[in-house]
Amino acid sequence: MRQWWWKILGTALLLYVVIIGLRTPLAPALIHRSIDRIAPGPVSFVVSSYNTRFANDVLQGWIENDSQRVCATNIERLSDDQLRISMDIPTGLRKEMSDLHIFSEHSGALVMYDAFFTEGRGSGIEDRNCAVGKSLRSGFEFPDRNILNESIRNLFFHVPMWFAMITVMSIGVWKSVRVLRANSMAEDRAALAAVQVGLLFGLFGLITGSLWARVTWETWWTIDVKLNGAAVGVLVYLAYLVLRGSVAEPAKRARLAAIYSIFAFTFMLLFFLVLPRLNAVDSLHPGNGGNPAFNTYDLDNRLRLVFYPACAGWIIMGVWMYQLRRRLLNLEDHLAHATDQ
């Protein structure tokens, strides 16, 4: 039982991630507005939302600009997830971007940041109080982020795949160093097992990333430095398998593969972690190419309760798969030698 505790832990963590990560509802959110610019004078626009219940609800709406509030003059309920809001925009708002706020008794406080480009700016307006009531919403929910929406659950699968891949490939590098030090065929098989399992997680990472791109960017693939870097990193390790298949002599193959594995791991980290974070490089990924990271806008304490266990669970699963693959390779080698004798 002492040898199995971490495997039981990994399985339990992944069960927790699948159940909680997929069944927890998203919090209500504002997802669209019919205009994106406001100018001084009367203005009316339609706001669309997700997972809300606006019918027969207590509502208040306002725009906020540098702590200055402009309250709605009228709110018309079109459906459970649509409102028509009318306002009288004054001259003098200080900042060029204004946030849209909606308070709903059943859905709570909803905010769309930088919803409107603001014209007719000045030195400020008179303070206004847009009174709100008390929210009746309760329960554990994930945040509904702009563009991501339900696809934010992919965070528990796509990102941990790369963590698991890097962890298993690290084992492969360690085993490759041991091959160079001891010329051990057993360590060579261990290094091969690590690369094979790591490539499997890399493939899953590319697939989940492509699915996420289709939902959020409306394309299966795009010219993004991190997408292309991840693909190059996987291809570099696929070349490791090609190299092994091109050398027949076992000892020579083991040493060449070990040297290549060390360089491949270095290039993988360069393409995964270093190059996408350069400010001079354009990237759509959070935390890359000058974009804000997940923990700035998207990752909050509710998501962390599932994201961190997901990372730990997938890493444990990767190590477990590596051990199984290594044992299988050792068994195949033992059977091959027994057959030769």
Short mmCIF file of the C-alpha atoms (twelve columns), coordinates in Angstrom:
data_MODEL
# 
_entry.id   MODEL 
# 
loop_
_atom_site.group_PDB 
_atom_site.id 
_atom_site.type_symbol 
_atom_site.label_atom_id 
_atom_site.label_alt_id 
_atom_site.label_comp_id 
_atom_site.label_asym_id 
_atom_site.label_seq_id 
_atom_site.Cartn_x 
_atom_site.Cartn_y 
_atom_site.Cartn_z 
_atom_site.pdbx_PDB_model_num 
ATOM 1   C CA . MET A 1   0.000   0.000   0.000   1 
ATOM 2   C CA . ARG A 2   2.909   2.336   0.712   1 
ATOM 3   C CA . GLN A 3   4.055   2.017   -2.904  1 
ATOM 4   C CA . TRP A 4   0.582   2.796   -4.250  1 
ATOM 5   C CA . TRP A 5   -0.371  5.871   -2.231  1 
ATOM 6   C CA . TRP A 6   0.777   8.384   -4.842  1 
ATOM 7   C CA . LYS A 7   -1.017  6.494   -7.627  1 
ATOM 8   C CA . ILE A 8   -4.216  6.493   -5.604  1 
ATOM 9   C CA . LEU A 9   -3.689  10.210  -4.953  1 
ATOM 10  C CA . GLY A 10  -3.215  10.954  -8.672  1 
ATOM 11  C CA . THR A 11  -6.333  8.993   -9.614  1 
ATOM 12  C CA . ALA A 12  -8.361  10.745  -6.909  1 
ATOM 13  C CA . LEU A 13  -7.125  14.163  -8.055  1 
ATOM 14  C CA . LEU A 14  -8.127  13.517  -11.664 1 
ATOM 15  C CA . LEU A 15  -11.543 12.227  -10.619 1 
ATOM 16  C CA . TYR A 16  -11.973 15.409  -8.585  1 
ATOM 17  C CA . VAL A 17  -10.898 17.535  -11.575 1 
ATOM 18  C CA . VAL A 18  -13.288 15.816  -13.991 1 
ATOM 19  C CA . ILE A 19  -16.280 15.926  -11.635 1 
ATOM 20  C CA . ILE A 20  -15.826 19.421  -10.186 1 
ATOM 21  C CA . GLY A 21  -14.268 20.931  -13.292 1 
ATOM 22  C CA . LEU A 22  -17.045 19.837  -15.639 1 
ATOM 23  C CA . ARG A 23  -20.079 20.076  -13.355 1 
ATOM 24  C CA . THR A 24  -19.491 23.439  -11.652 1 
ATOM 25  C CA . PRO A 25  -21.652 26.096  -13.355 1 
ATOM 26  C CA . LEU A 26  -20.259 29.352  -14.722 1 
ATOM 27  C CA . ALA A 27  -21.175 32.575  -12.985 1 
ATOM 28  C CA . PRO A 28  -23.503 34.937  -14.893 1 
ATOM 29  C CA . ALA A 29  -21.659 37.362  -17.159 1 
ATOM 30  C CA . LEU A 30  -22.122 40.091  -19.747 1 
ATOM 31  C CA . ILE A 31  -20.936 38.840  -23.131 1 
ATOM 32  C CA . HIS A 32  -21.986 41.393  -25.774 1 
ATOM 33  C CA . ARG A 33  -23.223 44.944  -26.274 1 
ATOM 34  C CA . SER A 34  -24.740 46.327  -29.471 1 
ATOM 35  C CA . ILE A 35  -22.474 49.412  -29.591 1 
ATOM 36  C CA . ASP A 36  -18.868 49.992  -28.568 1 
ATOM 37  C CA . ARG A 37  -18.697 53.811  -28.555 1 
ATOM 38  C CA . ILE A 38  -20.628 56.366  -26.525 1 
ATOM 39  C CA . ALA A 39  -20.849 60.129  -27.037 1 
ATOM 40  C CA . PRO A 40  -22.496 62.898  -24.996 1 
ATOM 41  C CA . GLY A 41  -26.277 62.803  -25.280 1 
ATOM 42  C CA . PRO A 42  -28.977 60.110  -25.181 1 
ATOM 43  C CA . VAL A 43  -27.800 56.607  -25.994 1 
ATOM 44  C CA . SER A 44  -29.559 53.230  -26.119 1 
ATOM 45  C CA . PHE A 45  -28.003 49.805  -26.564 1 
ATOM 46  C CA . VAL A 46  -28.775 46.119  -26.108 1 
ATOM 47  C CA . VAL A 47  -26.735 44.011  -23.684 1 
ATOM 48  C CA . SER A 48  -26.546 40.215  -23.979 1 
ATOM 49  C CA . SER A 49  -25.552 37.957  -21.102 1 
ATOM 50  C CA . TYR A 50  -24.959 34.317  -20.216 1 
ATOM 51  C CA . ASN A 51  -26.567 32.216  -17.480 1 
ATOM 52  C CA . THR A 52  -28.708 35.088  -16.190 1 
ATOM 53  C CA . ARG A 53  -32.359 35.445  -15.144 1 
ATOM 54  C CA . PHE A 54  -33.319 39.029  -15.887 1 
ATOM 55  C CA . ALA A 55  -37.096 38.470  -16.084 1 
ATOM 56  C CA . ASN A 56  -38.937 39.653  -12.958 1 
ATOM 57  C CA . ASP A 57  -35.647 40.804  -11.441 1 
ATOM 58  C CA . VAL A 58  -34.508 43.932  -9.623  1 
ATOM 59  C CA . LEU A 59  -32.130 45.683  -12.029 1 
ATOM 60  C CA . GLN A 60  -29.800 48.649  -12.104 1 
ATOM 61  C CA . GLY A 61  -27.260 49.647  -14.732 1 
ATOM 62  C CA . TRP A 62  -24.544 52.233  -15.127 1 
ATOM 63  C CA . ILE A 63  -21.274 52.970  -16.852 1 
ATOM 64  C CA . GLU A 64  -18.181 53.704  -14.800 1 
ATOM 65  C CA . ASN A 65  -15.330 55.879  -16.001 1 
ATOM 66  C CA . ASP A 66  -12.421 56.531  -13.638 1 
ATOM 67  C CA . SER A 67  -14.769 56.124  -10.620 1 
ATOM 68  C CA . GLN A 68  -17.364 58.416  -12.261 1 
ATOM 69  C CA . ARG A 69  -20.791 56.829  -12.663 1 
ATOM 70  C CA . VAL A 70  -23.532 57.521  -15.200 1 
ATOM 71  C CA . CYS A 71  -26.764 55.753  -14.192 1 
ATOM 72  C CA . ALA A 72  -29.234 54.210  -16.618 1 
ATOM 73  C CA . THR A 73  -32.396 56.228  -17.217 1 
ATOM 74  C CA . ASN A 74  -34.336 53.136  -18.325 1 
ATOM 75  C CA . ILE A 75  -33.804 49.365  -18.429 1 
ATOM 76  C CA . GLU A 76  -36.095 47.220  -20.572 1 
ATOM 77  C CA . ARG A 77  -36.104 43.444  -20.130 1 
ATOM 78  C CA . LEU A 78  -36.088 41.749  -23.530 1 
ATOM 79  C CA . SER A 79  -35.502 38.215  -22.209 1 
ATOM 80  C CA . ASP A 80  -33.697 36.327  -19.443 1 
ATOM 81  C CA . ASP A 81  -30.399 37.143  -21.127 1 
ATOM 82  C CA . GLN A 82  -31.010 40.463  -22.907 1 
ATOM 83  C CA . LEU A 83  -31.616 44.030  -21.762 1 
ATOM 84  C CA . ARG A 84  -32.130 47.336  -23.554 1 
ATOM 85  C CA . ILE A 85  -30.453 50.126  -21.589 1 
ATOM 86  C CA . SER A 86  -30.956 53.860  -22.087 1 
ATOM 87  C CA . MET A 87  -28.634 56.532  -20.671 1 
ATOM 88  C CA . ASP A 88  -27.957 60.232  -20.970 1 
ATOM 89  C CA . ILE A 89  -24.169 60.537  -21.354 1 
ATOM 90  C CA . PRO A 90  -22.745 63.825  -20.019 1 
ATOM 91  C CA . THR A 91  -19.757 65.694  -21.406 1 
ATOM 92  C CA . GLY A 92  -16.587 65.543  -19.313 1 
ATOM 93  C CA . LEU A 93  -15.805 61.890  -18.539 1 
ATOM 94  C CA . ARG A 94  -12.067 61.712  -17.942 1 
ATOM 95  C CA . LYS A 95  -10.904 58.389  -19.447 1 
ATOM 96  C CA . GLU A 96  -11.266 57.082  -22.991 1 
ATOM 97  C CA . MET A 97  -12.608 53.665  -21.912 1 
ATOM 98  C CA . SER A 98  -15.738 53.100  -19.785 1 
ATOM 99  C CA . ASP A 99  -16.892 49.935  -18.009 1 
ATOM 100 C CA . LEU A 100 -20.464 48.667  -18.124 1 
ATOM 101 C CA . HIS A 101 -22.063 47.523  -14.851 1 
ATOM 102 C CA . ILE A 102 -25.362 45.695  -14.403 1 
ATOM 103 C CA . PHE A 103 -26.777 44.731  -11.029 1 
ATOM 104 C CA . SER A 104 -29.314 41.930  -10.947 1 
ATOM 105 C CA . GLU A 105 -30.939 40.587  -7.821  1 
ATOM 106 C CA . HIS A 106 -30.616 36.969  -8.970  1 
ATOM 107 C CA . SER A 107 -27.367 37.278  -10.951 1 
ATOM 108 C CA . GLY A 108 -25.435 39.723  -8.766  1 
ATOM 109 C CA . ALA A 109 -22.998 42.384  -9.954  1 
ATOM 110 C CA . LEU A 110 -22.010 41.916  -13.621 1 
ATOM 111 C CA . VAL A 111 -19.196 43.901  -15.233 1 
ATOM 112 C CA . MET A 112 -17.904 44.253  -18.780 1 
ATOM 113 C CA . TYR A 113 -14.584 46.052  -18.562 1 
ATOM 114 C CA . ASP A 114 -13.621 48.575  -21.274 1 
ATOM 115 C CA . ALA A 115 -17.019 48.134  -22.880 1 
ATOM 116 C CA . PHE A 116 -17.171 51.558  -24.557 1 
ATOM 117 C CA . PHE A 117 -14.810 54.029  -26.161 1 
ATOM 118 C CA . THR A 118 -15.844 57.355  -24.651 1 
ATOM 119 C CA . GLU A 119 -16.086 60.556  -26.668 1 
ATOM 120 C CA . GLY A 120 -16.521 64.110  -25.352 1 
ATOM 121 C CA . ARG A 121 -13.999 63.736  -22.543 1 
ATOM 122 C CA . GLY A 122 -13.093 66.445  -20.084 1 
ATOM 123 C CA . SER A 123 -12.039 67.068  -16.496 1 
ATOM 124 C CA . GLY A 124 -14.770 65.037  -14.812 1 
ATOM 125 C CA . ILE A 125 -18.471 65.031  -13.999 1 
ATOM 126 C CA . GLU A 126 -20.564 65.426  -10.900 1 
ATOM 127 C CA . ASP A 127 -20.648 62.308  -8.711  1 
ATOM 128 C CA . ARG A 128 -23.798 60.196  -9.087  1 
ATOM 129 C CA . ASN A 129 -25.052 57.393  -6.860  1 
ATOM 130 C CA . CYS A 130 -26.500 54.419  -8.717  1 
ATOM 131 C CA . ALA A 131 -27.961 52.543  -5.760  1 
ATOM 132 C CA . VAL A 132 -27.967 48.736  -5.883  1 
ATOM 133 C CA . GLY A 133 -29.832 46.189  -3.804  1 
ATOM 134 C CA . LYS A 134 -28.782 42.901  -2.282  1 
ATOM 135 C CA . SER A 135 -27.833 39.931  -4.435  1 
ATOM 136 C CA . LEU A 136 -29.632 36.628  -3.848  1 
ATOM 137 C CA . ARG A 137 -27.022 34.601  -5.739  1 
ATOM 138 C CA . SER A 138 -25.114 31.953  -3.807  1 
ATOM 139 C CA . GLY A 139 -23.153 28.767  -4.390  1 
ATOM 140 C CA . PHE A 140 -19.779 27.835  -5.890  1 
ATOM 141 C CA . GLU A 141 -19.306 28.988  -9.496  1 
ATOM 142 C CA . PHE A 142 -16.475 29.449  -11.949 1 
ATOM 143 C CA . PRO A 143 -15.990 32.929  -13.425 1 
ATOM 144 C CA . ASP A 144 -17.347 33.461  -16.922 1 
ATOM 145 C CA . ARG A 145 -14.547 35.206  -18.805 1 
ATOM 146 C CA . ASN A 146 -14.979 37.171  -21.995 1 
ATOM 147 C CA . ILE A 147 -14.427 35.052  -25.151 1 
ATOM 148 C CA . LEU A 148 -13.504 31.942  -23.129 1 
ATOM 149 C CA . ASN A 149 -16.937 31.286  -21.596 1 
ATOM 150 C CA . GLU A 150 -17.513 27.518  -21.134 1 
ATOM 151 C CA . SER A 151 -14.195 26.680  -22.802 1 
ATOM 152 C CA . ILE A 152 -12.390 27.941  -19.705 1 
ATOM 153 C CA . ARG A 153 -12.807 24.379  -18.362 1 
ATOM 154 C CA . ASN A 154 -10.133 23.350  -20.879 1 
ATOM 155 C CA . LEU A 155 -7.695  25.089  -18.531 1 
ATOM 156 C CA . PHE A 156 -7.819  21.933  -16.387 1 
ATOM 157 C CA . PHE A 157 -6.680  19.748  -19.283 1 
ATOM 158 C CA . HIS A 158 -4.705  21.738  -21.859 1 
ATOM 159 C CA . VAL A 159 -2.220  23.504  -19.574 1 
ATOM 160 C CA . PRO A 160 -1.502  20.496  -17.267 1 
ATOM 161 C CA . MET A 161 -0.653  18.393  -20.353 1 
ATOM 162 C CA . TRP A 162 2.390   20.576  -20.962 1 
ATOM 163 C CA . PHE A 163 3.399   20.455  -17.303 1 
ATOM 164 C CA . ALA A 164 3.185   16.668  -17.427 1 
ATOM 165 C CA . MET A 165 5.166   16.564  -20.677 1 
ATOM 166 C CA . ILE A 166 7.951   18.750  -19.281 1 
ATOM 167 C CA . THR A 167 8.104   16.650  -16.108 1 
ATOM 168 C CA . VAL A 168 8.367   13.346  -17.972 1 
ATOM 169 C CA . MET A 169 10.862  14.767  -20.462 1 
ATOM 170 C CA . SER A 170 12.945  15.941  -17.484 1 
ATOM 171 C CA . ILE A 171 13.105  12.325  -16.366 1 
ATOM 172 C CA . GLY A 172 14.227  11.436  -19.891 1 
ATOM 173 C CA . VAL A 173 17.080  13.974  -19.711 1 
ATOM 174 C CA . TRP A 174 18.161  12.634  -16.326 1 
ATOM 175 C CA . LYS A 175 18.173  9.090   -17.682 1 
ATOM 176 C CA . SER A 176 20.090  10.250  -20.775 1 
ATOM 177 C CA . VAL A 177 22.809  11.750  -18.571 1 
ATOM 178 C CA . ARG A 178 23.048  8.418   -16.756 1 
ATOM 179 C CA . VAL A 179 23.407  6.661   -20.118 1 
ATOM 180 C CA . LEU A 180 26.398  8.854   -20.965 1 
ATOM 181 C CA . ARG A 181 27.956  8.207   -17.561 1 
ATOM 182 C CA . ALA A 182 27.427  4.437   -17.310 1 
ATOM 183 C CA . ASN A 183 26.629  3.202   -20.852 1 
ATOM 184 C CA . SER A 184 23.596  1.459   -19.340 1 
ATOM 185 C CA . MET A 185 21.080  -0.088  -21.713 1 
ATOM 186 C CA . ALA A 186 18.500  -0.141  -18.917 1 
ATOM 187 C CA . GLU A 187 18.838  3.632   -18.539 1 
ATOM 188 C CA . ASP A 188 18.555  3.980   -22.313 1 
ATOM 189 C CA . ARG A 189 15.237  2.125   -22.241 1 
ATOM 190 C CA . ALA A 190 14.107  4.349   -19.378 1 
ATOM 191 C CA . ALA A 191 14.982  7.460   -21.413 1 
ATOM 192 C CA . LEU A 192 13.070  6.071   -24.394 1 
ATOM 193 C CA . ALA A 193 10.034  5.354   -22.202 1 
ATOM 194 C CA . ALA A 194 10.075  8.925   -20.883 1 
ATOM 195 C CA . VAL A 195 10.205  10.423  -24.379 1 
ATOM 196 C CA . GLN A 196 7.393   8.199   -25.648 1 
ATOM 197 C CA . VAL A 197 5.104   9.113   -22.755 1 
ATOM 198 C CA . GLY A 198 6.107   12.779  -22.984 1 
ATOM 199 C CA . LEU A 199 5.236   12.847  -26.683 1 
ATOM 200 C CA . LEU A 200 1.816   11.396  -25.882 1 
ATOM 201 C CA . PHE A 201 1.134   14.281  -23.497 1 
ATOM 202 C CA . GLY A 202 2.504   16.707  -26.096 1 
ATOM 203 C CA . LEU A 203 0.055   15.326  -28.650 1 
ATOM 204 C CA . PHE A 204 -2.821  15.724  -26.177 1 
ATOM 205 C CA . GLY A 205 -1.624  19.276  -25.502 1 
ATOM 206 C CA . LEU A 206 -1.725  20.122  -29.211 1 
ATOM 207 C CA . ILE A 207 -5.185  18.583  -29.639 1 
ATOM 208 C CA . THR A 208 -6.718  20.365  -26.634 1 
ATOM 209 C CA . GLY A 209 -5.010  23.584  -27.700 1 
ATOM 210 C CA . SER A 210 -6.424  23.317  -31.212 1 
ATOM 211 C CA . LEU A 211 -9.909  22.709  -29.818 1 
ATOM 212 C CA . TRP A 212 -9.544  25.736  -27.545 1 
ATOM 213 C CA . ALA A 213 -8.337  27.877  -30.450 1 
ATOM 214 C CA . ARG A 214 -11.381 26.849  -32.496 1 
ATOM 215 C CA . VAL A 215 -13.740 28.036  -29.749 1 
ATOM 216 C CA . THR A 216 -11.979 31.266  -28.772 1 
ATOM 217 C CA . TRP A 217 -10.196 32.369  -31.958 1 
ATOM 218 C CA . GLU A 218 -12.550 30.657  -34.462 1 
ATOM 219 C CA . THR A 219 -9.739  28.738  -36.136 1 
ATOM 220 C CA . TRP A 220 -8.096  25.367  -35.524 1 
ATOM 221 C CA . TRP A 221 -4.634  26.881  -35.864 1 
ATOM 222 C CA . THR A 222 -3.183  30.347  -36.242 1 
ATOM 223 C CA . ILE A 223 0.215   31.978  -36.667 1 
ATOM 224 C CA . ASP A 224 0.986   32.252  -32.968 1 
ATOM 225 C CA . VAL A 225 4.492   31.930  -31.563 1 
ATOM 226 C CA . LYS A 226 3.443   29.641  -28.719 1 
ATOM 227 C CA . LEU A 227 1.322   27.377  -30.921 1 
ATOM 228 C CA . ASN A 228 4.131   27.017  -33.415 1 
ATOM 229 C CA . GLY A 229 6.723   26.692  -30.648 1 
ATOM 230 C CA . ALA A 230 4.756   23.840  -29.067 1 
ATOM 231 C CA . ALA A 231 4.510   22.089  -32.431 1 
ATOM 232 C CA . VAL A 232 8.242   22.524  -33.048 1 
ATOM 233 C CA . GLY A 233 9.008   21.173  -29.569 1 
ATOM 234 C CA . VAL A 234 6.979   18.038  -30.287 1 
ATOM 235 C CA . LEU A 235 8.600   17.635  -33.722 1 
ATOM 236 C CA . VAL A 236 12.064  17.931  -32.199 1 
ATOM 237 C CA . TYR A 237 11.281  14.963  -29.972 1 
ATOM 238 C CA . LEU A 238 9.727   13.018  -32.829 1 
ATOM 239 C CA . ALA A 239 13.111  13.355  -34.520 1 
ATOM 240 C CA . TYR A 240 14.559  11.606  -31.445 1 
ATOM 241 C CA . LEU A 241 12.553  8.499   -32.357 1 
ATOM 242 C CA . VAL A 242 13.667  8.786   -35.986 1 
ATOM 243 C CA . LEU A 243 17.288  8.968   -34.838 1 
ATOM 244 C CA . ARG A 244 16.910  5.837   -32.747 1 
ATOM 245 C CA . GLY A 245 15.390  3.978   -35.658 1 
ATOM 246 C CA . SER A 246 18.264  4.929   -37.987 1 
ATOM 247 C CA . VAL A 247 21.090  3.447   -35.848 1 
ATOM 248 C CA . ALA A 248 21.263  -0.335  -35.556 1 
ATOM 249 C CA . GLU A 249 24.122  -0.793  -33.058 1 
ATOM 250 C CA . PRO A 250 22.582  -0.572  -29.511 1 
ATOM 251 C CA . ALA A 251 25.470  1.094   -27.646 1 
ATOM 252 C CA . LYS A 252 26.035  3.712   -30.346 1 
ATOM 253 C CA . ARG A 253 22.294  4.334   -30.594 1 
ATOM 254 C CA . ALA A 254 22.013  4.831   -26.852 1 
ATOM 255 C CA . ARG A 255 24.793  7.434   -26.701 1 
ATOM 256 C CA . LEU A 256 23.615  9.361   -29.766 1 
ATOM 257 C CA . ALA A 257 20.033  9.371   -28.481 1 
ATOM 258 C CA . ALA A 258 21.178  10.532  -25.034 1 
ATOM 259 C CA . ILE A 259 23.125  13.469  -26.487 1 
ATOM 260 C CA . TYR A 260 20.209  14.415  -28.748 1 
ATOM 261 C CA . SER A 261 17.734  14.182  -25.837 1 
ATOM 262 C CA . ILE A 262 19.684  16.735  -23.805 1 
ATOM 263 C CA . PHE A 263 19.731  19.228  -26.678 1 
ATOM 264 C CA . ALA A 264 16.082  18.514  -27.542 1 
ATOM 265 C CA . PHE A 265 14.988  19.289  -23.975 1 
ATOM 266 C CA . THR A 266 16.873  22.595  -24.062 1 
ATOM 267 C CA . PHE A 267 15.246  23.589  -27.352 1 
ATOM 268 C CA . MET A 268 11.827  22.535  -26.055 1 
ATOM 269 C CA . LEU A 269 12.131  24.838  -23.033 1 
ATOM 270 C CA . LEU A 270 13.313  27.626  -25.313 1 
ATOM 271 C CA . PHE A 271 10.282  27.291  -27.595 1 
ATOM 272 C CA . PHE A 272 7.797   26.668  -24.751 1 
ATOM 273 C CA . LEU A 273 8.860   29.089  -22.043 1 
ATOM 274 C CA . VAL A 274 11.367  31.670  -23.254 1 
ATOM 275 C CA . LEU A 275 10.570  32.762  -26.809 1 
ATOM 276 C CA . PRO A 276 6.782   33.313  -26.322 1 
ATOM 277 C CA . ARG A 277 7.397   35.611  -23.337 1 
ATOM 278 C CA . LEU A 278 9.476   38.136  -25.233 1 
ATOM 279 C CA . ASN A 279 7.622   41.443  -25.469 1 
ATOM 280 C CA . ALA A 280 8.825   41.874  -29.040 1 
ATOM 281 C CA . VAL A 281 6.966   38.694  -30.051 1 
ATOM 282 C CA . ASP A 282 3.232   38.784  -30.810 1 
ATOM 283 C CA . SER A 283 1.191   36.042  -29.131 1 
ATOM 284 C CA . LEU A 284 -2.487  35.476  -28.404 1 
ATOM 285 C CA . HIS A 285 -1.720  33.361  -25.329 1 
ATOM 286 C CA . PRO A 286 -2.122  34.879  -21.843 1 
ATOM 287 C CA . GLY A 287 1.216   35.765  -20.252 1 
ATOM 288 C CA . ASN A 288 3.054   35.751  -23.596 1 
ATOM 289 C CA . GLY A 289 4.111   38.410  -26.079 1 
ATOM 290 C CA . GLY A 290 3.320   41.163  -23.583 1 
ATOM 291 C CA . ASN A 291 -0.207  39.842  -22.861 1 
ATOM 292 C CA . PRO A 292 -1.363  39.713  -19.224 1 
ATOM 293 C CA . ALA A 293 -1.039  36.320  -17.572 1 
ATOM 294 C CA . PHE A 294 -3.902  34.086  -16.454 1 
ATOM 295 C CA . ASN A 295 -3.508  35.106  -12.822 1 
ATOM 296 C CA . THR A 296 -4.036  38.759  -13.776 1 
ATOM 297 C CA . TYR A 297 -7.480  38.490  -15.375 1 
ATOM 298 C CA . ASP A 298 -8.617  34.884  -15.751 1 
ATOM 299 C CA . LEU A 299 -7.302  32.632  -13.001 1 
ATOM 300 C CA . ASP A 300 -8.986  33.312  -9.666  1 
ATOM 301 C CA . ASN A 301 -9.215  31.364  -6.391  1 
ATOM 302 C CA . ARG A 302 -12.204 29.340  -7.603  1 
ATOM 303 C CA . LEU A 303 -10.343 28.106  -10.667 1 
ATOM 304 C CA . ARG A 304 -7.195  27.470  -8.629  1 
ATOM 305 C CA . LEU A 305 -9.123  24.958  -6.500  1 
ATOM 306 C CA . VAL A 306 -9.313  22.751  -9.609  1 
ATOM 307 C CA . PHE A 307 -6.351  23.932  -11.699 1 
ATOM 308 C CA . TYR A 308 -3.631  23.085  -9.165  1 
ATOM 309 C CA . PRO A 309 -5.025  19.586  -8.438  1 
ATOM 310 C CA . ALA A 310 -5.273  19.085  -12.224 1 
ATOM 311 C CA . CYS A 311 -1.588  19.911  -12.675 1 
ATOM 312 C CA . ALA A 312 -0.596  17.575  -9.828  1 
ATOM 313 C CA . GLY A 313 -2.914  14.796  -11.024 1 
ATOM 314 C CA . TRP A 314 -1.721  14.831  -14.632 1 
ATOM 315 C CA . ILE A 315 1.932   14.964  -13.581 1 
ATOM 316 C CA . ILE A 316 1.425   11.955  -11.303 1 
ATOM 317 C CA . MET A 317 -0.370  10.150  -14.112 1 
ATOM 318 C CA . GLY A 318 2.511   10.937  -16.454 1 
ATOM 319 C CA . VAL A 319 5.087   9.509   -14.042 1 
ATOM 320 C CA . TRP A 320 2.938   6.416   -13.531 1 
ATOM 321 C CA . MET A 321 2.609   5.912   -17.308 1 
ATOM 322 C CA . TYR A 322 6.386   6.334   -17.641 1 
ATOM 323 C CA . GLN A 323 6.993   3.587   -15.080 1 
ATOM 324 C CA . LEU A 324 4.611   1.227   -16.856 1 
ATOM 325 C CA . ARG A 325 6.183   1.930   -20.236 1 
ATOM 326 C CA . ARG A 326 9.697   1.432   -18.850 1 
ATOM 327 C CA . ARG A 327 8.721   -1.935  -17.366 1 
ATOM 328 C CA . LEU A 328 7.179   -2.991  -20.671 1 
ATOM 329 C CA . LEU A 329 10.370  -2.103  -22.573 1 
ATOM 330 C CA . ASN A 330 12.460  -4.020  -20.037 1 
ATOM 331 C CA . LEU A 331 10.166  -7.027  -20.401 1 
ATOM 332 C CA . GLU A 332 10.397  -6.871  -24.203 1 
ATOM 333 C CA . ASP A 333 14.203  -6.724  -23.971 1 
ATOM 334 C CA . HIS A 334 14.264  -9.685  -21.574 1 
ATOM 335 C CA . LEU A 335 12.049  -11.734 -23.894 1 
ATOM 336 C CA . ALA A 336 14.192  -10.809 -26.911 1 
ATOM 337 C CA . HIS A 337 17.361  -12.004 -25.150 1 
ATOM 338 C CA . ALA A 338 15.610  -15.194 -24.020 1 
ATOM 339 C CA . THR A 339 14.526  -15.895 -27.587 1 
ATOM 340 C CA . ASP A 340 18.074  -15.330 -28.918 1 
ATOM 341 C CA . GLN A 341 19.440  -17.846 -26.425 1 
# 
